């Protein structure tokens, strides 16, 4: 089953853990169509064989089935540490959901479910996971652990982000990324979900992202957007009032009068983000709330292969 179909299927469930498990199981069952062909549901036990490595742990049975070389990974080798970071500022709660619409069709809901999906995969691979949440304050921190109790605690916090949204909150990404960086002492994969709306200059933002890379951490930035309106500016030409969700500032305009200029500036901003992240060896991945979660999972697996 395609991930897009799986996403529609799971939208009827309410429990976040069930949703995440459905997405991961659907992804794993479709892996024979992906670059990870040859991995089974127990693929956490294998990694791609690199020329020059010892052949002692090559899985020859898997080679016979796939014609590709993988080495067995033992429990002590699979202990990757991953810190998930979620921007919970007011702009992340856009767009406002319609009655009956799935919670993951806005930016915070998409980020929460994507985080739960990664947690599910990390759990299957016996890896440790932690969570940080920030907005205009450092709202929550849990260090990387792998126990069931720890997973339930983080899932509860993720559900709370959906069930109890707070009032208008600005974004202080730079300050809190620096604080998070100071808390993570052991080498980890750091995954950030944010819409990149921030009032500070880009240099300060990238200095904070660079700080996350200290101690040889691997940093992945998922730039979460509502493509229909935030990128394509798809509004009719009726007079509209646009409201800044974080400051409350308003502006009255006809969308058509600024559509072309707006889209050009957004495109330029995305290019700047991508280029600067590439220069700093940070993985930058734009994801739209309209998308499936396949890009999230594939990015994670590729980056993990490069990290461990």
N, C-alpha and C positions, 0 to 999 in steps of 0.2 A: 504493500500500500504506500502511495506517495505521502510525503510529509504533509503536503497541503491538505490531502484528504484526511490524514490522521488528525491534523489540527482542528478540522471541522468536527470530526468524530468526538474528540475529547471535550469540545466546548460545552457539552451538556453536563459534564461532571462538575462538582462543586469543590471537591477536596484537592488542594494543590498538589499533594504527593501523588495522588492517582493521576492527575493530569500529566505531571512530569514523567511518571513511569510509562504512561501510554505513548508519549512522544518518543522517549528513549527506545522503548521496545519496537516501535514502528521504524525508527532509524536503523536499529541493529538488523532488523529483518530485511531491510533494503540495502544493506551494506554491499551486497554482491554487485550492485550497480555503481558503487562509489570507488574512489581510489583505494579503499581499504578492503577490496575483495580478498577473501581468504580468511578473514577473521570470523570466528564464530561468536556466539553469545558470550563465550569466555575469552574474548580477544584481549582482555586485560592481561592475560598470561603471556602475551607475545609482543615482540618488537621486531622491526625490520632488521635483518642481518646486514651489517656493514663490512665491506671487504677489509680484511686485516684483523677482525675480531676472532676470538677462539671459536672453533667449530664444535666445541664440546656440547653446547646446549642447543644446537640446531634441532628443530622439530622436523624430522625427516618424514613423518607421516603427513604433516601439513604440506610439506614440499611435494609429496606424491600427488596430493589433491589439487594443489594450486600452481605448481611449477614455480613457486617463489620461496625464497629463504627467509624464515623467521626463527628467532631464538626464543627459547622459553624464558619467561621472567618469573622469578621466585618472589615470594611474599615480601622479603626484605628489600627487594629491588623496586617495588611498585609504590613506595611511600612518597609520592609526590605531595607537595603541600600547595594548596590553592586558596588565595584570599579573594573573595568576591566583594566588590565595592559597588554600591548603588547610590546614585544621586537621587535624593528624595525631595528636591526643591519643587515649588509649585508648578513650574513649567513642565515637569515630568508627568504631571497629572492631566496633560492635554493629549488628545482631544477629550472633551466631556462625553462620556458614554451615553448612548441612548438607552431607553428602557429595553431590557432583555439582551443588550449587546454583550458579547463576551468580554470579560475584564481585561484580556490581553490585547485588546484593540486600542489601548492608549499606551503611552510610553512607560509609565510606571508598571502597569500590568504586564506588558511585554517583558520588561526587565526582570520582574519578579518571577514570572514563569520560566524565562530563560535561565535564571539563577537556579531555580529548583530543578530544572532539567540537567544542568551541569552537576549539581549536587548528586542527583540520582546516578549519573555516570561515574562520578568520583567514588561514590559508595560502592558501586559494582567493582571498581578497580582497587578498592581498599585504600584509597587515598584520603588525606586529611583536608578538610575544608573549613574556612572561617568566613566571617561576614562583617563588613563595615557599611554603615549607612550614614550619610551626611546631607545637610542642606545648608541652613545658616548656622547650624550647630553640628557637633559630632554626635549624632543621635544614638549610635549603637556600635559596639565592637565585640566580636567573639573571635578568639584565636583559632588557629587551624587544629582541628581534632577529627578523629574518625569514628567515634562511638555512636551508637544508635541514639542515645540520649542527647548527644550534641546535635545530631542531625534534626531531631524533633524540635529542639530549642530554636534552631535557625529557621526551620519551616514555620514555626509559630510566629517568629518575628516577621517573616516574609508575608504571611497572611495578615498580620497586623497592619502592614503598610497599605494593604488594599482596603481593609475593613475600617480603619480609623485614620483617614487622611486629615492632616492638620490644616490650619488656615494658611494665609499667604506667607510663603517662605522664599527667601532669596537663595542664591547659590554662592557658596564660598569654597569653590572647588580647590583653589590653590592652597589655602590655609589647611584644609583637612587632608589633602593628599600628602602634604608634608608631615602632618601628625601621624597619619596611617603608616607612612614610610618608616617613621621612628619606632613603630610598634613591631614591625616585622623583621626579626633578627635572623631567622633561618631562611635559606634560599627557597623561594616560592614562585609559583606562577600567580600573577596578579591580574585579575580580570575586572575591568571597570565598565559599568553601564552608565552613560550620561548623554544628555542631549547637547552638550558643549555650549549651553547658554551661560555665559559668564561675562562680568563687566570688566575683569582685569585684562591686561594686554596678553597677547599670545606668548610673549617671551616668558612671563611669569608662570603661565600655565605649563609650558614645556619644561621649565625648570623644575616644577613640581612633579611632572611625569618622569623626568630624569632622576629625581630623588627616589622615586619608587624602584628604579633600576639598581640602586646600590645593593651590595651583597649579591650581585649577579642574578637578581630576580628577572623573570620573564614578564613583560607587561603587554597585555592585550586590551585595546580600547574599542569597545563596541559603541559607536556613535548612533544613538537611538533617535529616530525621526518619524514624523508623520509625513510621508512623502507627498501625499495628495495636496496638503495645504502648506507645509513648511518648506517644501522644495519646489513644487510646481505651482504654488500659489493659486490653486484651483478654486476661485470664488467667482460668483456671477458679478455683474457690474452694478448691482443695487448699492446704494450708499450703506456703508457698514461702519460700525464702531469696533476698532481693534483694541483689546485690553491686554496690557502686560500683566501676566498672572503673578509675577513676583513683586512688582512695584505698584501695581494698580494704575499706572499711567494709561491714558486713552488717546486715541487719535481717530478722527472721522475722515474716511477717504473712500473714493471709488477704486476698487481693486484693479480694474483695467488700466488705470492711469500710472500705476507703479509696477505692474506685473513684470514687464521686461527687465527693468532695472533691478528689481528685487531678485529675480531668478539669476541674473548675471552675478550679483554680489554673493548670493548663496553658493553658486558654482565655484566662484573664486575662493570663498572661505573653505569649502570642502577640499579644494586642490591644495591650499596652504596647509591645512591640517594633515592631509595625506603625505605631502612632501616632507614636512617637518618631522612627522613621526618616523618616516622611512629613514631620514638622516640620523635620527636618534635611536634607530634599531628598536622601535616600538611598533607593534602590529596594530594597524588602524583599520577597522572594519565598519563601514556604515551599514546599519540595518534598519529597515522600515517596519513599522508595526503591522503593515500589510503582508509582510513576508512570512515564510515558514521558519522553523527553528533549525533547519538543516545547515544553514550557514554558520550558526552558533556552534553546533556540534562538530562540523567538519573543521572549522577554524581551531577549536580546542584540540582535536585529535592531531592535526598537523603540527600545531605549536608544541604539543606535548612530545611528539616524536623528536622535535628539534631541541627540546629542553632537557630531557632525561639523559 
